[in-house]
């Protein structure tokens, strides 16, 4: 178990990366997009990476959940603020995704059973699931979608 000081550093890093870094990058991108002379014609898209945890709470995940809820608020506000510039802002909120980083968590039988039991589809998401959501939000097919979150969670947040 990390020390209290290490835990505080970790919590600050989570908030900085998930909220401030996302805000700063989105702000820089939107300013560059607005500068384009043909902005209204070509449009623009910002897609923030959120989480299913940006829509629910979870034990022992307070800081992470708070930071992802902040991304959802940022997405909504920027979606409204930038719409008149022809810039759409949305987020993707995946569940647990099968990656080398998540694999060790699922080696714990109790964690795997609990987590998969919370996903009505009964499986982890794939990198392709997330990529497909991003492609949709970046495409003209989502031309009237802004300030929204596409939750790719196998039904976790529907309960």
N, C-alpha and C positions, 0 to 999 in steps of 0.2 A: 504494500500500500504506500503511495507517495506521501512524502511529508506535507505538512500544511503549506509551507512556503512553495514547494514544488507544485502542489495542487493549485495554489493561487496563481502561479505563473501560467500553468496550463489553462486555467479558466480565462485569464486575460488574453492569452493567445487565441483561444477559440473565439472570443468576442471580436478581437481585432481582425482575424482572418474572415470569419463568417459575416461580419457586419461592415466594419470600416473598409476593409479591402474591397468588398463587393460594391459598396457605395462609391468609393473613390474611382474604381475602374468604370463603373456605369456612368458616373458623372463625366469623366474624361471622354468616354466614347460618345455620349450624347452631345457634348459640346462640339466635338469634331463633326458629328453627323449634322448638327444644326448649321454649321458653317458652309456646308455644301450648297452650292447655288441651286441645284435641282432637287433639293431634299423632298419637297412635296411630291414630286413625280416619282422618284425612286424609292421613297420610304426608308425605313430603317428599323432594325430589330435589336433589342437587348434581351437576352435570356439569362436570368439569374438561376444559380443552382441552389435549390432549397432542399427540403426533405419532407417526408411524411410527418416528421417531428415538428415541422413548422405549422402543423394543423392540429396537433394533439399534445398532451403531456405524457411524461413517462417517468417512473421512479429512477432516481440517480442520473437523470439527464437534464437537470434544470438549466444549466448554462447553455448546453447544446440546443435544447428546445427554445430557450429565450432568443438565442442568436438566429435560429431559423425562423421564428415568428417575426423577428425584425426584418428578415429578408422578404417575408410575405408583405409586411407593411410598406417596405421600400418599393417593392414591385407595384403595389396598388397605387401608391402616391406618384411614382414616376410614370406609370401608365396614364394617369390622368394628366399630369403636367406636360408630358411630351406628345400627347395625342395630336394636338394642333400643329405640331411640326411634322406629322406623318411618321412618327417613331412609335413603334409598339414595344411595350415592356411586359414580359411574362416570366414566370418561373416554372421550373420542373421540380417536383417533389417526390423523389424515389423512395422506396422502401429499402430494406437491406439488399444490396446488390452482390452477386457472386463474383468476388475478386480475390486476388491473393491477400489483400489486406483484411478482408472479412473472413477468410477461411479459418483462421485460428479460433475465432469466436464460436464457430459452428462445430468445432471439435469437442466443445463442452456440450455433452448430451442434454443437460438441463436447459442451457441457453437455447440450443437448437430447437428443442421441443416447445419451449415457451414461445419463442419468436415465430416459428412456423405455424404454431397454433393461433397466432394473432392475425395471420394472413389468410383470409378465406380461400384464396386460390391454392394455398398450401405449398408454396414454393418461393424461392428467392427470385428477385429480378435479375435480369442479365444486363450487361453493358449495352447490348443492342436495344433492349427495351428503352433505356434512357436516351440513347442516340436517336432512336426513331421519334421520340417525343420532341427532342430538340429540332430535328429536321422538320417536323410538322410545324412547330412554332416559328421557325425561320422561313417557312414557305408561304407563298401567296394563299395557300389553302386556309391559313389562319388569319387572313387579312382583316377580320373584324374582331380579333381576339387581342385584348390588351388589359393589363392590370389583373391578370388571372394567373392561376397556378394549375398546371397539368400534373395531377398527382398520379404517379405510376407506382402504385403500392399494393396491387393484388387485392384490394378491398380493405386494407388495414383501417383506414380512416372512415370507412362507410359504417362501421359498427358503432 
